[in-house]
Amino acid sequence: MIKITNLNKAFGSRTLFDNLNLNINSKERIGLVGRNGHGKTTLLKMILGKMKYDLGSISMPKNYKLGYLEQHINFTQDTVLNEACLALPEEEKDSSWKAEKILSGLGFSASDMFKNPSEFSGGYKIRINLAKVLLSDADMLMLDEPNNYLDIVAIRWLSGFLRSWKGELMLITHDRSFMDSVITHCAAIHRTKARKIEGNTQKLYEQIEKEEEIYEKTRLNVEKRIKQTELFIRRFRAKARLAGMVQSRLKTIEKQDNLEKLDEVKTLGFSFSGLEFHAAKMLGVRNLAFGYDPDKLLISKLSFDVLKNERICVIGKNGKGKSTLLKLIAERLAPCDGSIKKRPDLKTAYFVQSDSANLNPQKTVFEEILASDKCLPQKARNIAGSMMFSGDDALKKIEVLSGGEKSRVLLGKILANPCHLLLLDEPTNHLDMQSCEGLIDAINKFRGSVVMVTHNEEMLRSIATKLIIFDRDKVSVFDGAYQDFLEKTGWEDEGCKIKAKTSQKILGKSKEEIKKLRAELIQEKSRILRPLEEKIKNIESGITKKEEEFNLNTQQLIEASQNGNISFLSEVSKLNKSLQAEIENFYMELACVFEKYEKESESFRNRLEKLEDNNPKI
């Protein structure tokens, strides 16, 4: 429904888009991915007509309506419900129940509906704008990082809403699991172009990686052929009998398109510096209580320990006390009651996005990191580089940095000071998807303990070994992984849907029946996966055979060029060109078959786990 053709945009000497092409077709829900600064939000603004492009075109059907999540706050009604109802189509103005349903899903209580919008925090005001977008009967929704304003329960509700959306969707988010749960197609802005496929983010990134691997192999082969041709020319330039062939080779080199080496894409690659901790327990929280209003406690009678090498995630709705708990542990607040007892030698590092306001706007990235305790200049340079501020970028002043760049500076300051315990409050906000993955990797490798507030379910599934949960008007401790919590307890607003769903297939069956089901499932797994395994093996064998043949031919070409065997050179060069095409086709086929194998394997693994989780004795 939207066609973007040969789009070009540059800011000074920096090219953002170079002949970018992208189509958004009927009913497609597209996840738009790419590094921060590569133009995702810029592209949305161009589609909306809020920003001009240099060349190219963007076309869409007449009267095609775009629904965009605005950051600008301009409310005119006296209640949240009335404000949301403004977005209803004219023929549905009496359908206030639709507005109530969406507002409820986004975290507004029944009493909230009749409060003045001005009473709410900035995050909840953005939620009102989001509700208006979802109610607006748009042909296409355009959502840029909606997760930044939602808690985990609202994110899960929005995921379900978007899956049932009948129109088109363009979604930008750093939360990979949220994006993959919603989209039908994925598009990447990569190296100033757009690349779109049907499927999820993993499939797209694997395909881009495979294509660039093939490109690099082709580039090296082209370089090799050019060198071989140059060697032939130097060897036989003085031979009158071969003058015609030498001239032909010269023309070939002149016409040869030199494939440029791909620039390295910057990646957030770092590790937190941990200190050895010899005791089993770092700190203990006992009967903790706190409230900004003494008559209304956010936290009451909370007790837990932070043990060596633990990964504790604090989860729940916004405004319930998650960030407050981290401030209490970091000693930025004092408890109303109870205690937090730490080991005397415990060193902590605390990350919270609001601390970016404390960065000196006139200092450079390098100077801010260097200002950390006992940080030497070379170490500060190295840390800046690991935070993607290499070379002159480390000399940028804080005042010109984006929100995501300031987050990386704060992380860099933590890296400069080794610690035992990391306290991280929503560290993924303003980071792109690849940076989030780099952060997950760094947390998993950290040899200390971590207490983290996050709404990112990808991080929760990858990291958490214990949960502190703000739900059902209380705070509780769950000793286990996030998926265990979903299946055993679940969120109050969702009931026990996941648990019921996983138990449904085996409910009321005897032990013998379940064993039979398991055996049948294993047989089915073997029947489906074995042919795929055989196919993968055959393709890999084919690739090896063709590459060996190609390498042998290349060696023979070198020898033939040295010996002046002209007819052989022509014949084998054609054969090698054909072999190269076959090898590339093999790699593409391997990627498709392997993806299918992984998908089927994951499906069978989940089905077996459901049986075993509900019947541990089997």
N, C-alpha and C positions, 0 to 999 in steps of 0.2 A: 504493500500500500504506500510505501515511501521508497523513492529511488534516489540514491545519492551517486552522482556520476562525476568522475575526474575532479574531485574536490581538492583544492590547494589552499593552504594557509601557512603563512610564515610570520614570525615575530622577529623583526630585524634579520639577523643572519641565521636564525634558528628556524628550520623547516619543521612544521608540526604535521601537516598532511601533504603528500605528494601524489597527485592523481589517485586519491582514495575513492574506492567504489564499494557501495554497500546497499543491498536491497532488503527491505523489511516487508515480508509478504503477509497475506491474510492469515490471521489466527496464530502468528508466530510470537512466542514470548522469548525475547533475546536478552541474554546476559552480556553486557559490554564490559570487557576486561582490558587490562593494560596497566603499565606502570604509572605511578603518580607523575603528572606532568606530561604524559604522552597524548592528552587531548580528549579524554572521555567526556568530561563535563563541557568542554568547548564544543564538541560535536553535538551534544544535546542542545546547547544554546543556539547553534546554527540552525538546527532543525526547527527550533521554536521561533527563529527570526530575531533572536536577541543579540546575535553577533554576526558580523559580515565575514564572508570568505573571499579569498583573492580571485580564484577561478573555479569553474565547475558549475554544477547545478544540483538543487534539491527539489524534487517534485513530489506532490501528493495529490490525492483526489480533491475535487472541489468540495467545500464544506466539511472536510475531514477535521475532526475535533481532537486536539491534543490535551491531555490532562497532566499537568506538571506540578510537582511538589514545590511550592513557593516557600522561601525562607522569610519573605517579607510578612510582617504581622500587621493586619489592618482589619480589625473586627468592628462590626457595626451593631450587632445584636446584644441583648442583655443577658441571654443564657447560651450555654454551650450548644444545647439542642437546637435552638433557633438559628444560631450561627451556622451549624452544619446543614440545616434544612435549606439554607439559601442555595446550596449546590444542587438540590434536586431538580430534575427536568420539570418544565412547566406543567406537564400532564400528571406529575407525581407529587405535587406540592403538599397533598394531604397524607402522603405516605411517610409520616415522621418515624414510623417503626423501623424503616430502613436505616435512618440516621442513628436511631438508638442502638440497633444491632451492630453497626460498624463502630460507633463510639465505645460500646461495651467491649468489643473485641480489642480495641486499642487501649483499654485500661481505664476507662471512665466508669465510675460507679453510678448507680441509679440517682444518688443525690447530687453527683457531679454534674449531671445533665442540666440542672436548673441553677447552677452557679454562673456568675459572670465570668466570661473568658479571661478578663484581666486579673482574676484571682490566682491563675495558674502560672507555673514556672515556664521558662522559655521552651523547654522540651515538650511540655504538654500543649503549649500553644501551637507548636509545629505539628503535633498529633491532630489538632483540630483542623489544620490546613490539609493534612493527609486524609482525614475523614472526608473533607469536602472534595478532594480529588477523586476518591474512590466512589463517591456518590454522584459524580458529575456526568455520568453517561458518556464518557469520552470514548472515542474510537481507539485511541492508544494511550496507555499510561506511560509516563516518563518519570521514573523514580531514581533519584541520585542519592545514594547512601541513606535510605530511610531508616536503617538499623541504628544510626547514630542517635536517634531520638526515642528508640523503643527499648523496653526491657525484654527479657527472654520470653516471657509469656505472650506479650504482644507480637513479638517476632514470629513465634510459632503460629499465632492466629493469622497474621498477615500472609504467611507462607501458604496456608490452606486457602485463603481468599484468592490469592493470585493464581493458584493452580486451577481454580474454577473460573477464572476471568475469560470471557468469551471473545474479547477483542485482542488487539496487539499490545505488546509490552516491551519497553526497553528499560532494563534494570542495571544500575551500577551499585555494587556493594563489595566490601572487602571480606564478607562472610561467605566463604566458599560453599559450606553445607547449605546455607539458606538459598544461595543462587542456584545450586544444582537441584534443589528440591522444587524449584519453581519453573525453570526455563525449558523450552523445547529446542532452542538453538543457542549457540555461543559465538560471539564475535569478538575478536581481539584487534585493538589498534597496536600494531607492531611494526617498527621500522618505517613509520610514516604511511603505512598502508592498512587496509582492513582485511581481516581473514575471518570468514564465517563458515561454520559447519552445523549440521544437525547433531545434537548431543550435548554433553556437559563440558565443564571446564577441563577436566582431566583429558578427555578425548582431544580437545582442541590443542592443549599444550603439548600433548604427545605427538600430534600430527605436525605442529610447527617445528618441534624438535627434530622429528624424522626428516621433514623437508629441508631443514637447515643442515642436517647431517649429509643428506644427499647432495645439496648444493656445494658443501665444502669438499666432498669427494670429487664432484664434477670439476670444481675450481682447481683442485690439485692435479687432476688428470689433464685439464686444459693447459695448466702451467707446464706439466711434464711434456705434453705434445709440442708446445712452443719451444721448449728447451731442446727437444730432440730435433725439431725442424731447424733451429738456429745452428745446432751442431752440424747438421747435414749441409747447410749453406756454407758455413766456415770451411768445412772439409773439401767441398767440391766447387767452390766459387771460381777457382782458377782453371777448372777443367772445361775446355771449350765444348767438348762433346755433351756435357751435362748443363750447359749454360741455360737452355730452355727450362730445364727442371728447376734449376736454382731460382730463376726469375719467377717461376710458378710458386715456389715455396715462399719467396719474398712477398708475393701478392697475398698468399694464404695468411701469412703473419699479419699483414696490414689489415686484412678483412676480419681477422679473429677478434671477437669481442672478449676483452679482458674482464673476467669476473672478479670483482673487488672482494677482498676479504671482509667478512661481516664484522662490524664493530661489536665489541663485547658489551652486552647489556649489563648495566650495573645491578648488583644484587646485594641486599642487606645480609652480610655474612659476618657473624661475630660470635663471641661466647662471653657469658658473664664470668667474672673472676671470683671463684669461690675460695673460702678459707677452710682449712681442716677444722672440723668440730668433733671433739672427742666424747662428749656426753651423749646419752640417748635422747634426751629431751632438751629442746631449746627454750621453750616458754610454756607456762601453764595459765589458762584463763579459768577463773573460778567465780561462779555466781555473778557474772558481769551484768551490770545494769546501767543504762544511759538513756537520757532523753533531753532534748533542748527545752522542752516543757516538763517540769517536774511531775505534773499530773498526767503526762502522756509519754510513757517510756517507749522508745524505739527498740531497745534491747533489754531483755529481762531474764535473769537466772541462766545465762549462757555459760557453759563450761566445756572446755576442750583443751587438748594439748597439741603443740606443734613439735613433732618428733623429727629426728634426723632424717634428711632426704625425703621429706613428705612434699606432696603437691596438693595443696588445699585450695579449692575454688569456692568463692562466695557468690551465691546466685540468688535471684529473686526479682520481684518487681521494683521499679524505681521508687525512691522516696521511703523505703522501708528500713534503711539503716546499714546497707552494705558498705558504702564508702565511709560511713561513720565508724564502723568496726575497724577498718584499716587505720583510720586516724587515731583511734584509741590505742591500737597496737604500736603505732609509730610515735605515741606520746605527744601528739598534737592536740589531743583532748584528754581530759581526766574523767574517769568513770564516776557515776553517781554512787555506785555501790559495787561491791565485789573487788576482785584484784586481777592484775596481769603481772605475773612474776617471771622475770627473765633471768637467764644465766648471766652472771656479772660480765663475762667476756663476750657476750653475744653482740655481733655487729650486724646492723640491718641497713638495707637500702630501700628507699621509698619512692615510687614513681606515681605521680598523679598529674593529669593533664593541666590542671589549674596552676601548677608550678611554673608553667611556661610564662606566666605573667611576671614571675620573679627574675626571668632572664634579662640581662642588661641589653637593651636594644642597640646600644652603640658598640657593644663588643662583637667580635667575630666569633664564628663557630669554634675555631681553634682556641681563642682566648677564654671562652666560656668553659671548655673542657679542661684547659690548662689550669683554671682557677680551682679545680677540685684538689682535695688534699693530696700532697706528695705525688703530684702528676708531673713528670718531666716532659719537656717539649717534644721529644721523639715519640713518647708514648701517646701524647695528645694528638699528634699527627696521625699515628697509626689508628687510634680510635676514631678520629674524624673520617679516615678512609673507610673503615669498616661500617660506618654509618652513612656511606655513600656521599661523603664530602671530601673527595680526593682533589689534589692539586689546588687550583685557585678557589674551588668551591669552599674550602675550609676557611677562606678569608672573607666569605660573605658575612655581612652584618646581620645580627638577629632580627633587626627591624624589617628586613626584606624577605624573610622566610615565610613559607606557608605553614599552616597548622601541622601538617604531616612532618615537615622538616624540623619544626620546633620539638615535636615528639621525639624525633631521632636524636636531637641535641640532648634532651633530658635523659634518654637511654644511654647516650655517650657519657654523660656525667656519672651515671651509675657504674658504667664499665670501668671508670677511672679509679674507683674505690672498691677493692675486694671486700666481700661480706659473707656472712653465714646464712642470712635470711633476706629474701627478696619480697617486698610488699608492692604489688602491682595493681593499680586501680584503672581498669579498662585500657590496657596498653595498646590495643589494636585500633582504637579510634584514630582516624586520619592516616592509617597505614594502608598501603595497597595490598592486594592478595598475596603477592610474592613476599612482601615484607612480613606479613603475618606468618607465613610459613617459616621464614627465617627466624622469627621470634619463637615460634613453637619449638624449633630445633634447638635454639639456644637455651630455652627453659629446660628441655629434656636432658641436655648435656650438663646443666649446672649441678655442681656437686654439693650444693647446700639445699635449703628448703625454700618453698615458695608458697605465699598466700596471695591469691589473685582474685579480684573482682572482674567478671567478664560476662557478657551476654552472647559471646560467640560460641556456638555449639560445636564448631570444628575444633576449637581450642579445648573445650570441655572434654570432648571425647578423646583427644590426644594426650591430655595432661593429667586430669583430675584423678587422685587416689582417695580423696576425702572431700566431702561437701559440707558447707555451712549454708543452710537454706532458709531464706526469708519467705515464708508462705504460710497460708492458713492463719494469719494474724499472730504468728509466733516465729521464733528463730530456733532451728534444730540442727543437729549434727547427723550426717549420714556417712557411715564408714564404708565407702565403696565408690565405684566409678559412676559417671553420669548416666550411662546406659542402664546400669543396675537400678539407679534411682527412678528412671522413667518407667521401667518395667515393674518394679516392686511397689513404688509409691505414686509417682506421677504428680503433676501440678494440680492444685485444687480446681482451677477453672476447666481442666480437661478431664477430671475424674481419673479413672484408671483405664483409659482407652487403650494404651499400648499394651498394658498387662493383659487386658481382656482379649485384645487382638491376637497376641502371641499364644494365648491359651485356648483360643476358640477351637482350633482344629483337632485338639486331642482331648477336649472336655468330655468326660463320661466314658472314656475308653479304658479297658483293663490293661494291666502290665504286659500281657502276652500280645494284645492287639498293637500296643505301642512298639514293642520289639519288632513285630511284623512290619509296621510302618517304617521303622528305621532301616530294616533290611531292604525293603522295596525302594526306599529313597537312595540307599547306597548303590543298588543295582541301576537305578535310573541315572544316577550321577556317572557311573562308569559308562553306561550306554551313550550319554550325551558328550562326555568329556574325552573319552578315548579317541574317537575319530578326529577331534580337534587337536589333541596332542600329536597324533600321527601326522596330521596335516602340517602342523608347526615344524615337526621334525623334518618332513620332506622338503618344506620351503627352505629351512636353514641349510639342509644338505644341498639343495639346488643353488642357493646363494654361494656357498663355499666352492662348489664345482665351477660355477660361472666365473667367480672372482679368480680362482686358480688359472682358468683358461685365459682370462683377460690379462693377468700378470705374465703368463708365459708368452702370449702374443706380443705384449709390450716389449719384453726382453728380445724377442725375435725381430721386432721392428727396429730396435736399436742396432742389432747386428746386421740386419739387411741394409739399413741406411749407411752403415760403415762400409759394407761390401758392395754398395751400388746396385743392389737387387731391386730394380724399379718395379717390376710387375708384382713382386711379393709385397712391397710396401703398400701399393694401392689395394691389393686384395685383403690383406690383414687389417688395414686401417678401417675398411668398410665393415669387416667382421667385428672388430673391437667396438665400433659405434653401435652395432646391433646388440652386442653383448652388454654394453653399458645400459642400453634401454631395458633389456631383459632383467638385469640386476636391479634397476630402479623399480620395475614392476613387481619383482619378488619382494622388495622391502615394503612397498605399499600393501601388498597382499598379506604379508606377515603382520603388519600393524593391525589390519582389520581382523584377521583370524585371532590374534593374541588378545585383542580387546574383547571379542566375543567369548573367548576362553575365560578371561578374568571375570567377566560379567556373570557367566554361568557358574563359575567356581564360587563366587561370592553368594549367589542365590542359594546354592546347595549348602554352603557353610552356614548361612543364616537359618535355613530350614532345619538342619541338624542341631544347631545350638538351641533352637526353640524346643525341640524334643528333649534334649539333654538337660536344659535348664529346669524344665518342669518335671523331669524324672531323673534326678541325680544318681539313682542307684542302677540305672540301665547301663 
